[in-house]
């Protein structure tokens, strides 16, 4: 079941890459030979823009067990020009 959901994650990232040419997606493998994913991270063009524009102070928002496959979701965030919080990336580990 987990392997199927890992492939689903990669397919979703590929779809985002087609729509957003600057979409960044990285995978971390627990064992590169077996291709078992131990984590991933992604950034949209808008998130990259926010990081460059407002990234003087970055803080982490860690939401344990919030993904469908029970992986912790980690979200680096910034405070933008009007003091609202914006995410600059998403990652699951």
N, C-alpha and C positions, 0 to 999 in steps of 0.2 A: 504494500500500500504506500509506504513512504517513498519508494523509488518512483512510483507513478506520479505522486505529487511533486517530486523533484523535477521530473520531466515537464510537468505542467508549469512550474515556475520558470523554467528556461524558455518554454514556448511563449509565455506571457511577456517575458523580457524581450524576446525577438520581435514580437508584435509592436511593443513600445518603440523599439529601435527603428522600425519601419516608419512610424509616424513622427518621431522626434530624432532627427539625425545626430543630435548631440547627446542623446540619452546614454548615460554611462551605467554599465552593469558589470559587476565582478563576482566571481565565484571562488570560494575557498573549499578545497577538497581535503577531507580527512585522510584519504588514501588515494593519491592520483591514479594509481593503477586500476582501482575498482570504480573510480568516478563517483564516490559517495560524497555528497555535498555536506559540508559542516557549517557553511555560512554563505551569505551573499549580501551584496550592498548595491544600491542603485541611486542615481541622481538624474532628475529631469533637467532640461535646459533652464527652466525657471528656478529650480533649486540651486543650480550652479551660479546663476546670476545673483540670487540673494546672498549666497556665500561670499562672492567677490565684493558685492556692494556693502553688505552689513556684517561681515564675518569677523569683526574685531573681538567679539566675545561669543564663544560657543559653549553651550551646555548640553548635557545629554538627558533625554527623556527615555527611561527604560521601562517598558511595559511588559512584565513577565507573562508568558503564556497567553498572548493575545492573538496569535496567528492560528489559522485553522489546523495546522499540524503541530500545535503546541510548542513552537519555537519562540524564544523571547524576541520581541521587536525593540530595536534600539534606534532612536531617532535623534541625531545631532540637530540642535535648534539654535536660532539666533533671535535677537530682539531687533526688529526693524526700526525704521525712522519714526514711526508713530507708536512705538512701544508695544506692538503686537508681536506675538511669537510666530515664527515661520520655520518650517523644517527645511534643512538643507541637504538631507539625504535620509534614506531608510536602510536598515540592515536587519537581517535575522541571523541568529547564530545558534 
